[in-house]
Amino acid sequence: MATFRKVYLEELSRIQERINSLFEQAMLSSEFDEREGGVPGTWAPAVDVIETAEAFLVYAELSGVRREDVQLQVKDGRLEISGRRQPLGENRNFLRMERSYGPFRRMIELGSAAGTGAVNTAFEQGILRVEVRKRGAAIENPLEGL
């Protein structure tokens, strides 16, 4: 009985993975208009945005995301944070699944004051900190006081 149940659960897991893959492919079409706020079917990390006289500070909650799985880009007054969160562990026979996995993307409007070259980052305890210096702001001790 236990062997039958294990085979049954493994087959259901493979079917679920295939369905997830099909949905991901369908929802991540390259024709998606970025101005809509994000790619449909993805999760979006929570962010805090703070403006100071010299910079914009963005804190993104990325628990379970590896540093090498995160990309940043500042362009046209917007900060884009994107990447992917992989499921934990190799055993995917979930009894409950409440966390989101897969690709994510957040577009944060910073306005024309945002510089494109002076960006500093730190990643600690699942929180990504991004400092985007404003145009013309003096660059001294970035991330001081964070």
C-alpha positions as CSV (number, residue, x, y, z in Angstrom):
1,M,0.0,0.0,0.0
2,A,2.8,2.4,0.9
3,T,4.6,1.8,-2.4
4,F,1.4,2.5,-4.4
5,R,0.9,5.7,-2.6
6,K,4.5,6.8,-3.2
7,V,4.3,6.1,-6.9
8,Y,0.9,7.9,-7.0
9,L,2.3,11.0,-5.3
10,E,5.4,11.0,-7.4
11,E,3.2,10.9,-10.6
12,L,1.0,13.8,-9.3
13,S,4.2,15.8,-8.5
14,R,5.4,15.3,-12.1
15,I,2.1,16.4,-13.5
16,Q,2.0,19.4,-11.2
17,E,5.5,20.4,-12.3
18,R,4.5,20.1,-16.0
19,I,1.4,22.2,-15.4
20,N,3.4,24.9,-13.6
21,S,5.9,24.9,-16.4
22,L,3.1,25.3,-19.0
23,F,1.5,28.2,-17.1
24,E,4.9,29.9,-16.7
25,Q,5.6,29.6,-20.4
26,A,2.2,31.0,-21.3
27,M,2.3,33.8,-18.8
28,L,5.8,35.0,-19.5
29,S,5.3,36.0,-23.1
30,S,7.9,38.3,-24.6
31,E,5.1,40.5,-26.0
32,F,4.1,41.7,-22.5
33,D,4.1,45.5,-22.1
34,E,6.4,46.4,-19.3
35,R,4.4,49.5,-18.5
36,E,1.6,47.4,-17.0
37,G,3.6,47.0,-13.8
38,G,5.0,43.5,-14.0
39,V,4.8,40.2,-15.8
40,P,1.4,38.4,-15.2
41,G,1.6,35.2,-13.3
42,T,4.7,36.1,-11.2
43,W,5.1,37.0,-7.6
44,A,6.3,40.4,-6.5
45,P,8.5,41.0,-3.5
46,A,7.4,43.7,-1.0
47,V,9.4,46.9,-1.2
48,D,9.9,50.1,0.8
49,V,11.1,53.2,-1.0
50,I,12.7,56.1,0.8
51,E,13.8,59.4,-0.7
52,T,16.5,61.5,0.8
53,A,18.1,64.7,-0.4
54,E,20.9,62.7,-2.1
55,A,19.4,59.3,-3.1
56,F,16.5,56.9,-3.3
57,L,16.8,53.9,-1.0
58,V,14.9,50.8,-1.9
59,Y,14.5,47.8,0.4
60,A,13.2,44.6,-1.2
61,E,12.1,41.5,0.7
62,L,13.8,38.6,-1.1
63,S,13.9,35.8,1.5
64,G,15.0,32.5,-0.1
65,V,16.4,34.2,-3.2
66,R,20.1,33.8,-3.9
67,R,22.2,36.9,-4.6
68,E,23.2,35.5,-8.0
69,D,19.6,35.1,-9.0
70,V,18.8,38.9,-8.8
71,Q,19.3,41.5,-11.5
72,L,19.1,45.2,-11.2
73,Q,18.8,47.9,-13.8
74,V,18.3,51.7,-13.6
75,K,16.9,53.2,-16.8
76,D,14.7,56.2,-17.7
77,G,14.1,57.1,-14.0
78,R,13.0,53.5,-13.1
79,L,14.7,50.8,-11.0
80,E,13.9,47.3,-12.2
81,I,14.6,44.4,-9.7
82,S,14.1,41.0,-11.2
83,G,15.1,37.4,-10.7
84,R,13.8,34.0,-9.6
85,R,13.1,32.2,-6.4
86,Q,13.7,28.4,-6.6
87,P,11.7,26.0,-4.5
88,L,13.6,24.7,-1.4
89,G,14.7,21.2,-1.3
90,E,14.5,18.5,-3.9
91,N,11.4,16.7,-2.4
92,R,8.5,18.5,-4.0
93,N,5.8,16.5,-2.4
94,F,4.3,19.5,-0.7
95,L,1.7,19.0,2.0
96,R,1.1,22.7,1.9
97,M,2.5,25.4,-0.4
98,E,2.0,29.0,0.7
99,R,5.2,30.7,-0.5
100,S,5.6,31.8,-4.1
101,Y,8.3,30.5,-6.4
102,G,9.5,31.3,-9.9
103,P,10.3,34.6,-11.6
104,F,9.6,38.0,-10.2
105,R,10.0,41.6,-11.4
106,R,9.4,45.0,-9.7
107,M,9.5,48.3,-11.5
108,I,9.9,51.2,-9.2
109,E,9.4,54.7,-10.6
110,L,12.1,57.1,-9.2
111,G,11.6,60.0,-11.5
112,S,14.0,62.0,-13.6
113,A,16.2,62.8,-10.6
114,A,17.5,59.3,-10.4
115,G,21.1,58.8,-11.7
116,T,22.0,55.9,-13.8
117,G,25.6,55.3,-12.7
118,A,25.7,55.6,-9.0
119,V,24.0,52.5,-7.6
120,N,25.1,50.7,-4.5
121,T,23.7,47.5,-3.1
122,A,23.8,45.3,-0.1
123,F,22.1,41.9,0.5
124,E,21.6,40.8,4.1
125,Q,19.2,38.5,5.9
126,G,16.9,38.3,2.9
127,I,16.7,42.0,2.4
128,L,18.1,43.7,-0.7
129,R,19.1,47.3,-0.2
130,V,19.6,49.5,-3.2
131,E,20.8,53.0,-3.2
132,V,20.3,55.0,-6.4
133,R,22.1,58.3,-6.1
134,K,20.3,61.4,-7.5
135,R,21.8,63.3,-10.4
136,G,24.5,65.7,-9.2
137,A,24.6,64.3,-5.6
138,A,28.0,64.0,-4.2
139,I,29.2,60.4,-3.8
140,E,30.6,60.0,-0.3
141,N,30.1,57.0,1.9
142,P,27.3,55.2,0.1
143,L,24.9,53.2,2.2
144,E,26.2,55.0,5.3
145,G,23.7,54.7,8.1
146,L,21.7,51.8,6.5
